[in-house]
Amino acid sequence: MKVKELAQIEGFSAAVLCDGEREIGGVYIGDLLSWVMGRASMDDAWITIMSNINILAVASLADTSCIIIAEGVSLEEDVLKTAREKNINIIYSESPIYETAVCLNRSI
């Protein structure tokens, strides 16, 4: 599944869609940034509730296909602006993390 296709599924919406053609190869869930940095795989969709700008560095280092911000958490405009500058896809999900992962797992 491509990131742009994920953004079109009910319950998901694109916050930043720089590279919608990027393929999602798996799913990683985590909020401890150092843990995610060392364990998320390239092309994973990373599900988190973290909202600070450091998520962008982790997504870049881990080379995730997108960050999915779950549970209705929103990001500040400076984080979104930096994500656009660094070509990092960000998707919002209103659902809890578990439900977000289950929906995503069914789709990829």
MODELLER restraints for C-alpha pairs under 7 A, 6 or more apart:
rsr = mdl.restraints
at = mdl.atoms
rsr.add(forms.Gaussian(group=physical.xy_distance, feature=features.Distance(at['CA:1:A'], at['CA:23:A']), mean=5.65, stdev=0.5))
rsr.add(forms.Gaussian(group=physical.xy_distance, feature=features.Distance(at['CA:1:A'], at['CA:24:A']), mean=5.63, stdev=0.5))
rsr.add(forms.Gaussian(group=physical.xy_distance, feature=features.Distance(at['CA:1:A'], at['CA:108:A']), mean=5.37, stdev=0.5))
rsr.add(forms.Gaussian(group=physical.xy_distance, feature=features.Distance(at['CA:2:A'], at['CA:20:A']), mean=6.45, stdev=0.5))
rsr.add(forms.Gaussian(group=physical.xy_distance, feature=features.Distance(at['CA:2:A'], at['CA:21:A']), mean=5.47, stdev=0.5))
rsr.add(forms.Gaussian(group=physical.xy_distance, feature=features.Distance(at['CA:2:A'], at['CA:22:A']), mean=5.42, stdev=0.5))
rsr.add(forms.Gaussian(group=physical.xy_distance, feature=features.Distance(at['CA:2:A'], at['CA:23:A']), mean=4.34, stdev=0.5))
rsr.add(forms.Gaussian(group=physical.xy_distance, feature=features.Distance(at['CA:2:A'], at['CA:24:A']), mean=5.77, stdev=0.5))
rsr.add(forms.Gaussian(group=physical.xy_distance, feature=features.Distance(at['CA:3:A'], at['CA:20:A']), mean=4.92, stdev=0.5))
rsr.add(forms.Gaussian(group=physical.xy_distance, feature=features.Distance(at['CA:3:A'], at['CA:21:A']), mean=6.29, stdev=0.5))
rsr.add(forms.Gaussian(group=physical.xy_distance, feature=features.Distance(at['CA:3:A'], at['CA:22:A']), mean=5.81, stdev=0.5))
rsr.add(forms.Gaussian(group=physical.xy_distance, feature=features.Distance(at['CA:3:A'], at['CA:23:A']), mean=6.26, stdev=0.5))
rsr.add(forms.Gaussian(group=physical.xy_distance, feature=features.Distance(at['CA:3:A'], at['CA:24:A']), mean=6.44, stdev=0.5))
rsr.add(forms.Gaussian(group=physical.xy_distance, feature=features.Distance(at['CA:4:A'], at['CA:20:A']), mean=4.34, stdev=0.5))
rsr.add(forms.Gaussian(group=physical.xy_distance, feature=features.Distance(at['CA:4:A'], at['CA:21:A']), mean=6.44, stdev=0.5))
rsr.add(forms.Gaussian(group=physical.xy_distance, feature=features.Distance(at['CA:6:A'], at['CA:12:A']), mean=6.93, stdev=0.5))
rsr.add(forms.Gaussian(group=physical.xy_distance, feature=features.Distance(at['CA:7:A'], at['CA:13:A']), mean=4.79, stdev=0.5))
rsr.add(forms.Gaussian(group=physical.xy_distance, feature=features.Distance(at['CA:7:A'], at['CA:14:A']), mean=5.27, stdev=0.5))
rsr.add(forms.Gaussian(group=physical.xy_distance, feature=features.Distance(at['CA:7:A'], at['CA:91:A']), mean=6.48, stdev=0.5))
rsr.add(forms.Gaussian(group=physical.xy_distance, feature=features.Distance(at['CA:11:A'], at['CA:93:A']), mean=5.82, stdev=0.5))
rsr.add(forms.Gaussian(group=physical.xy_distance, feature=features.Distance(at['CA:11:A'], at['CA:94:A']), mean=6.23, stdev=0.5))
rsr.add(forms.Gaussian(group=physical.xy_distance, feature=features.Distance(at['CA:12:A'], at['CA:91:A']), mean=6.60, stdev=0.5))
rsr.add(forms.Gaussian(group=physical.xy_distance, feature=features.Distance(at['CA:12:A'], at['CA:92:A']), mean=5.57, stdev=0.5))
rsr.add(forms.Gaussian(group=physical.xy_distance, feature=features.Distance(at['CA:12:A'], at['CA:93:A']), mean=4.73, stdev=0.5))
rsr.add(forms.Gaussian(group=physical.xy_distance, feature=features.Distance(at['CA:13:A'], at['CA:91:A']), mean=5.59, stdev=0.5))
rsr.add(forms.Gaussian(group=physical.xy_distance, feature=features.Distance(at['CA:13:A'], at['CA:92:A']), mean=5.19, stdev=0.5))
rsr.add(forms.Gaussian(group=physical.xy_distance, feature=features.Distance(at['CA:13:A'], at['CA:93:A']), mean=6.70, stdev=0.5))
rsr.add(forms.Gaussian(group=physical.xy_distance, feature=features.Distance(at['CA:14:A'], at['CA:90:A']), mean=6.28, stdev=0.5))
rsr.add(forms.Gaussian(group=physical.xy_distance, feature=features.Distance(at['CA:14:A'], at['CA:91:A']), mean=4.53, stdev=0.5))
rsr.add(forms.Gaussian(group=physical.xy_distance, feature=features.Distance(at['CA:14:A'], at['CA:92:A']), mean=6.18, stdev=0.5))
rsr.add(forms.Gaussian(group=physical.xy_distance, feature=features.Distance(at['CA:15:A'], at['CA:90:A']), mean=5.38, stdev=0.5))
rsr.add(forms.Gaussian(group=physical.xy_distance, feature=features.Distance(at['CA:15:A'], at['CA:91:A']), mean=5.36, stdev=0.5))
rsr.add(forms.Gaussian(group=physical.xy_distance, feature=features.Distance(at['CA:15:A'], at['CA:92:A']), mean=6.32, stdev=0.5))
rsr.add(forms.Gaussian(group=physical.xy_distance, feature=features.Distance(at['CA:16:A'], at['CA:80:A']), mean=6.71, stdev=0.5))
rsr.add(forms.Gaussian(group=physical.xy_distance, feature=features.Distance(at['CA:16:A'], at['CA:84:A']), mean=6.41, stdev=0.5))
rsr.add(forms.Gaussian(group=physical.xy_distance, feature=features.Distance(at['CA:16:A'], at['CA:89:A']), mean=5.22, stdev=0.5))
rsr.add(forms.Gaussian(group=physical.xy_distance, feature=features.Distance(at['CA:16:A'], at['CA:90:A']), mean=4.88, stdev=0.5))
rsr.add(forms.Gaussian(group=physical.xy_distance, feature=features.Distance(at['CA:16:A'], at['CA:91:A']), mean=6.82, stdev=0.5))
rsr.add(forms.Gaussian(group=physical.xy_distance, feature=features.Distance(at['CA:17:A'], at['CA:89:A']), mean=4.87, stdev=0.5))
rsr.add(forms.Gaussian(group=physical.xy_distance, feature=features.Distance(at['CA:17:A'], at['CA:90:A']), mean=6.48, stdev=0.5))
rsr.add(forms.Gaussian(group=physical.xy_distance, feature=features.Distance(at['CA:18:A'], at['CA:84:A']), mean=6.44, stdev=0.5))
rsr.add(forms.Gaussian(group=physical.xy_distance, feature=features.Distance(at['CA:18:A'], at['CA:87:A']), mean=5.20, stdev=0.5))
rsr.add(forms.Gaussian(group=physical.xy_distance, feature=features.Distance(at['CA:18:A'], at['CA:88:A']), mean=6.40, stdev=0.5))
rsr.add(forms.Gaussian(group=physical.xy_distance, feature=features.Distance(at['CA:18:A'], at['CA:89:A']), mean=5.71, stdev=0.5))
rsr.add(forms.Gaussian(group=physical.xy_distance, feature=features.Distance(at['CA:19:A'], at['CA:87:A']), mean=6.82, stdev=0.5))
rsr.add(forms.Gaussian(group=physical.xy_distance, feature=features.Distance(at['CA:19:A'], at['CA:89:A']), mean=6.49, stdev=0.5))
rsr.add(forms.Gaussian(group=physical.xy_distance, feature=features.Distance(at['CA:22:A'], at['CA:65:A']), mean=6.16, stdev=0.5))
rsr.add(forms.Gaussian(group=physical.xy_distance, feature=features.Distance(at['CA:23:A'], at['CA:43:A']), mean=6.70, stdev=0.5))
rsr.add(forms.Gaussian(group=physical.xy_distance, feature=features.Distance(at['CA:23:A'], at['CA:65:A']), mean=6.69, stdev=0.5))
rsr.add(forms.Gaussian(group=physical.xy_distance, feature=features.Distance(at['CA:24:A'], at['CA:43:A']), mean=5.38, stdev=0.5))
rsr.add(forms.Gaussian(group=physical.xy_distance, feature=features.Distance(at['CA:24:A'], at['CA:44:A']), mean=5.78, stdev=0.5))
rsr.add(forms.Gaussian(group=physical.xy_distance, feature=features.Distance(at['CA:24:A'], at['CA:45:A']), mean=6.03, stdev=0.5))
rsr.add(forms.Gaussian(group=physical.xy_distance, feature=features.Distance(at['CA:24:A'], at['CA:65:A']), mean=5.81, stdev=0.5))
rsr.add(forms.Gaussian(group=physical.xy_distance, feature=features.Distance(at['CA:25:A'], at['CA:43:A']), mean=5.06, stdev=0.5))
rsr.add(forms.Gaussian(group=physical.xy_distance, feature=features.Distance(at['CA:25:A'], at['CA:44:A']), mean=5.35, stdev=0.5))
rsr.add(forms.Gaussian(group=physical.xy_distance, feature=features.Distance(at['CA:26:A'], at['CA:43:A']), mean=6.68, stdev=0.5))
rsr.add(forms.Gaussian(group=physical.xy_distance, feature=features.Distance(at['CA:26:A'], at['CA:44:A']), mean=4.45, stdev=0.5))
rsr.add(forms.Gaussian(group=physical.xy_distance, feature=features.Distance(at['CA:26:A'], at['CA:45:A']), mean=6.17, stdev=0.5))
rsr.add(forms.Gaussian(group=physical.xy_distance, feature=features.Distance(at['CA:27:A'], at['CA:44:A']), mean=4.90, stdev=0.5))
rsr.add(forms.Gaussian(group=physical.xy_distance, feature=features.Distance(at['CA:27:A'], at['CA:45:A']), mean=4.81, stdev=0.5))
rsr.add(forms.Gaussian(group=physical.xy_distance, feature=features.Distance(at['CA:27:A'], at['CA:46:A']), mean=5.96, stdev=0.5))
rsr.add(forms.Gaussian(group=physical.xy_distance, feature=features.Distance(at['CA:28:A'], at['CA:40:A']), mean=5.84, stdev=0.5))
rsr.add(forms.Gaussian(group=physical.xy_distance, feature=features.Distance(at['CA:28:A'], at['CA:44:A']), mean=6.11, stdev=0.5))
rsr.add(forms.Gaussian(group=physical.xy_distance, feature=features.Distance(at['CA:28:A'], at['CA:45:A']), mean=6.18, stdev=0.5))
rsr.add(forms.Gaussian(group=physical.xy_distance, feature=features.Distance(at['CA:28:A'], at['CA:46:A']), mean=4.81, stdev=0.5))
rsr.add(forms.Gaussian(group=physical.xy_distance, feature=features.Distance(at['CA:28:A'], at['CA:47:A']), mean=6.20, stdev=0.5))
rsr.add(forms.Gaussian(group=physical.xy_distance, feature=features.Distance(at['CA:29:A'], at['CA:46:A']), mean=5.75, stdev=0.5))
rsr.add(forms.Gaussian(group=physical.xy_distance, feature=features.Distance(at['CA:29:A'], at['CA:47:A']), mean=4.76, stdev=0.5))
rsr.add(forms.Gaussian(group=physical.xy_distance, feature=features.Distance(at['CA:29:A'], at['CA:48:A']), mean=6.17, stdev=0.5))
rsr.add(forms.Gaussian(group=physical.xy_distance, feature=features.Distance(at['CA:30:A'], at['CA:36:A']), mean=6.05, stdev=0.5))
rsr.add(forms.Gaussian(group=physical.xy_distance, feature=features.Distance(at['CA:30:A'], at['CA:47:A']), mean=6.58, stdev=0.5))
rsr.add(forms.Gaussian(group=physical.xy_distance, feature=features.Distance(at['CA:30:A'], at['CA:48:A']), mean=5.69, stdev=0.5))
rsr.add(forms.Gaussian(group=physical.xy_distance, feature=features.Distance(at['CA:31:A'], at['CA:48:A']), mean=5.53, stdev=0.5))
rsr.add(forms.Gaussian(group=physical.xy_distance, feature=features.Distance(at['CA:31:A'], at['CA:49:A']), mean=6.69, stdev=0.5))
rsr.add(forms.Gaussian(group=physical.xy_distance, feature=features.Distance(at['CA:31:A'], at['CA:50:A']), mean=6.12, stdev=0.5))
rsr.add(forms.Gaussian(group=physical.xy_distance, feature=features.Distance(at['CA:33:A'], at['CA:58:A']), mean=6.67, stdev=0.5))
rsr.add(forms.Gaussian(group=physical.xy_distance, feature=features.Distance(at['CA:37:A'], at['CA:58:A']), mean=5.44, stdev=0.5))
rsr.add(forms.Gaussian(group=physical.xy_distance, feature=features.Distance(at['CA:37:A'], at['CA:61:A']), mean=6.75, stdev=0.5))
rsr.add(forms.Gaussian(group=physical.xy_distance, feature=features.Distance(at['CA:37:A'], at['CA:62:A']), mean=5.61, stdev=0.5))
rsr.add(forms.Gaussian(group=physical.xy_distance, feature=features.Distance(at['CA:40:A'], at['CA:62:A']), mean=6.08, stdev=0.5))
rsr.add(forms.Gaussian(group=physical.xy_distance, feature=features.Distance(at['CA:41:A'], at['CA:62:A']), mean=6.30, stdev=0.5))
rsr.add(forms.Gaussian(group=physical.xy_distance, feature=features.Distance(at['CA:41:A'], at['CA:64:A']), mean=6.78, stdev=0.5))
rsr.add(forms.Gaussian(group=physical.xy_distance, feature=features.Distance(at['CA:42:A'], at['CA:62:A']), mean=5.93, stdev=0.5))
rsr.add(forms.Gaussian(group=physical.xy_distance, feature=features.Distance(at['CA:42:A'], at['CA:63:A']), mean=4.89, stdev=0.5))
rsr.add(forms.Gaussian(group=physical.xy_distance, feature=features.Distance(at['CA:42:A'], at['CA:64:A']), mean=5.15, stdev=0.5))
rsr.add(forms.Gaussian(group=physical.xy_distance, feature=features.Distance(at['CA:43:A'], at['CA:63:A']), mean=6.31, stdev=0.5))
rsr.add(forms.Gaussian(group=physical.xy_distance, feature=features.Distance(at['CA:43:A'], at['CA:64:A']), mean=4.54, stdev=0.5))
rsr.add(forms.Gaussian(group=physical.xy_distance, feature=features.Distance(at['CA:43:A'], at['CA:65:A']), mean=4.41, stdev=0.5))
rsr.add(forms.Gaussian(group=physical.xy_distance, feature=features.Distance(at['CA:44:A'], at['CA:64:A']), mean=4.87, stdev=0.5))
rsr.add(forms.Gaussian(group=physical.xy_distance, feature=features.Distance(at['CA:44:A'], at['CA:65:A']), mean=5.59, stdev=0.5))
rsr.add(forms.Gaussian(group=physical.xy_distance, feature=features.Distance(at['CA:45:A'], at['CA:64:A']), mean=5.96, stdev=0.5))
rsr.add(forms.Gaussian(group=physical.xy_distance, feature=features.Distance(at['CA:45:A'], at['CA:65:A']), mean=5.51, stdev=0.5))
rsr.add(forms.Gaussian(group=physical.xy_distance, feature=features.Distance(at['CA:45:A'], at['CA:66:A']), mean=5.03, stdev=0.5))
rsr.add(forms.Gaussian(group=physical.xy_distance, feature=features.Distance(at['CA:45:A'], at['CA:67:A']), mean=5.94, stdev=0.5))
rsr.add(forms.Gaussian(group=physical.xy_distance, feature=features.Distance(at['CA:45:A'], at['CA:68:A']), mean=6.76, stdev=0.5))
rsr.add(forms.Gaussian(group=physical.xy_distance, feature=features.Distance(at['CA:46:A'], at['CA:64:A']), mean=6.64, stdev=0.5))
rsr.add(forms.Gaussian(group=physical.xy_distance, feature=features.Distance(at['CA:46:A'], at['CA:66:A']), mean=6.27, stdev=0.5))
rsr.add(forms.Gaussian(group=physical.xy_distance, feature=features.Distance(at['CA:46:A'], at['CA:67:A']), mean=4.84, stdev=0.5))
rsr.add(forms.Gaussian(group=physical.xy_distance, feature=features.Distance(at['CA:46:A'], at['CA:68:A']), mean=5.82, stdev=0.5))
rsr.add(forms.Gaussian(group=physical.xy_distance, feature=features.Distance(at['CA:47:A'], at['CA:67:A']), mean=6.06, stdev=0.5))
rsr.add(forms.Gaussian(group=physical.xy_distance, feature=features.Distance(at['CA:47:A'], at['CA:68:A']), mean=4.64, stdev=0.5))
rsr.add(forms.Gaussian(group=physical.xy_distance, feature=features.Distance(at['CA:47:A'], at['CA:69:A']), mean=6.08, stdev=0.5))
rsr.add(forms.Gaussian(group=physical.xy_distance, feature=features.Distance(at['CA:47:A'], at['CA:70:A']), mean=6.63, stdev=0.5))
rsr.add(forms.Gaussian(group=physical.xy_distance, feature=features.Distance(at['CA:47:A'], at['CA:97:A']), mean=7.00, stdev=0.5))
rsr.add(forms.Gaussian(group=physical.xy_distance, feature=features.Distance(at['CA:48:A'], at['CA:68:A']), mean=6.29, stdev=0.5))
rsr.add(forms.Gaussian(group=physical.xy_distance, feature=features.Distance(at['CA:48:A'], at['CA:69:A']), mean=5.35, stdev=0.5))
rsr.add(forms.Gaussian(group=physical.xy_distance, feature=features.Distance(at['CA:48:A'], at['CA:70:A']), mean=6.04, stdev=0.5))
rsr.add(forms.Gaussian(group=physical.xy_distance, feature=features.Distance(at['CA:49:A'], at['CA:69:A']), mean=5.40, stdev=0.5))
rsr.add(forms.Gaussian(group=physical.xy_distance, feature=features.Distance(at['CA:49:A'], at['CA:70:A']), mean=5.49, stdev=0.5))
rsr.add(forms.Gaussian(group=physical.xy_distance, feature=features.Distance(at['CA:49:A'], at['CA:71:A']), mean=6.84, stdev=0.5))
rsr.add(forms.Gaussian(group=physical.xy_distance, feature=features.Distance(at['CA:49:A'], at['CA:73:A']), mean=6.35, stdev=0.5))
rsr.add(forms.Gaussian(group=physical.xy_distance, feature=features.Distance(at['CA:51:A'], at['CA:75:A']), mean=5.64, stdev=0.5))
rsr.add(forms.Gaussian(group=physical.xy_distance, feature=features.Distance(at['CA:53:A'], at['CA:79:A']), mean=5.34, stdev=0.5))
rsr.add(forms.Gaussian(group=physical.xy_distance, feature=features.Distance(at['CA:56:A'], at['CA:83:A']), mean=6.57, stdev=0.5))
rsr.add(forms.Gaussian(group=physical.xy_distance, feature=features.Distance(at['CA:65:A'], at['CA:89:A']), mean=6.93, stdev=0.5))
rsr.add(forms.Gaussian(group=physical.xy_distance, feature=features.Distance(at['CA:66:A'], at['CA:88:A']), mean=6.47, stdev=0.5))
rsr.add(forms.Gaussian(group=physical.xy_distance, feature=features.Distance(at['CA:66:A'], at['CA:89:A']), mean=4.64, stdev=0.5))
rsr.add(forms.Gaussian(group=physical.xy_distance, feature=features.Distance(at['CA:66:A'], at['CA:90:A']), mean=5.55, stdev=0.5))
rsr.add(forms.Gaussian(group=physical.xy_distance, feature=features.Distance(at['CA:67:A'], at['CA:89:A']), mean=6.32, stdev=0.5))
rsr.add(forms.Gaussian(group=physical.xy_distance, feature=features.Distance(at['CA:67:A'], at['CA:90:A']), mean=4.84, stdev=0.5))
rsr.add(forms.Gaussian(group=physical.xy_distance, feature=features.Distance(at['CA:67:A'], at['CA:91:A']), mean=6.19, stdev=0.5))
rsr.add(forms.Gaussian(group=physical.xy_distance, feature=features.Distance(at['CA:68:A'], at['CA:90:A']), mean=5.87, stdev=0.5))
rsr.add(forms.Gaussian(group=physical.xy_distance, feature=features.Distance(at['CA:68:A'], at['CA:91:A']), mean=4.69, stdev=0.5))
rsr.add(forms.Gaussian(group=physical.xy_distance, feature=features.Distance(at['CA:68:A'], at['CA:92:A']), mean=5.65, stdev=0.5))
rsr.add(forms.Gaussian(group=physical.xy_distance, feature=features.Distance(at['CA:68:A'], at['CA:93:A']), mean=6.75, stdev=0.5))
rsr.add(forms.Gaussian(group=physical.xy_distance, feature=features.Distance(at['CA:69:A'], at['CA:91:A']), mean=6.19, stdev=0.5))
rsr.add(forms.Gaussian(group=physical.xy_distance, feature=features.Distance(at['CA:69:A'], at['CA:92:A']), mean=4.91, stdev=0.5))
rsr.add(forms.Gaussian(group=physical.xy_distance, feature=features.Distance(at['CA:69:A'], at['CA:93:A']), mean=5.99, stdev=0.5))
rsr.add(forms.Gaussian(group=physical.xy_distance, feature=features.Distance(at['CA:70:A'], at['CA:92:A']), mean=6.11, stdev=0.5))
rsr.add(forms.Gaussian(group=physical.xy_distance, feature=features.Distance(at['CA:70:A'], at['CA:93:A']), mean=4.59, stdev=0.5))
rsr.add(forms.Gaussian(group=physical.xy_distance, feature=features.Distance(at['CA:70:A'], at['CA:94:A']), mean=5.87, stdev=0.5))
rsr.add(forms.Gaussian(group=physical.xy_distance, feature=features.Distance(at['CA:70:A'], at['CA:95:A']), mean=6.08, stdev=0.5))
rsr.add(forms.Gaussian(group=physical.xy_distance, feature=features.Distance(at['CA:70:A'], at['CA:96:A']), mean=6.03, stdev=0.5))
rsr.add(forms.Gaussian(group=physical.xy_distance, feature=features.Distance(at['CA:70:A'], at['CA:97:A']), mean=5.65, stdev=0.5))
rsr.add(forms.Gaussian(group=physical.xy_distance, feature=features.Distance(at['CA:70:A'], at['CA:100:A']), mean=6.99, stdev=0.5))
rsr.add(forms.Gaussian(group=physical.xy_distance, feature=features.Distance(at['CA:71:A'], at['CA:93:A']), mean=6.24, stdev=0.5))
rsr.add(forms.Gaussian(group=physical.xy_distance, feature=features.Distance(at['CA:71:A'], at['CA:94:A']), mean=4.84, stdev=0.5))
rsr.add(forms.Gaussian(group=physical.xy_distance, feature=features.Distance(at['CA:71:A'], at['CA:95:A']), mean=4.96, stdev=0.5))
rsr.add(forms.Gaussian(group=physical.xy_distance, feature=features.Distance(at['CA:71:A'], at['CA:96:A']), mean=4.58, stdev=0.5))
rsr.add(forms.Gaussian(group=physical.xy_distance, feature=features.Distance(at['CA:71:A'], at['CA:97:A']), mean=6.40, stdev=0.5))
rsr.add(forms.Gaussian(group=physical.xy_distance, feature=features.Distance(at['CA:72:A'], at['CA:93:A']), mean=6.00, stdev=0.5))
rsr.add(forms.Gaussian(group=physical.xy_distance, feature=features.Distance(at['CA:72:A'], at['CA:94:A']), mean=4.12, stdev=0.5))
rsr.add(forms.Gaussian(group=physical.xy_distance, feature=features.Distance(at['CA:72:A'], at['CA:95:A']), mean=6.78, stdev=0.5))
rsr.add(forms.Gaussian(group=physical.xy_distance, feature=features.Distance(at['CA:93:A'], at['CA:100:A']), mean=6.84, stdev=0.5))
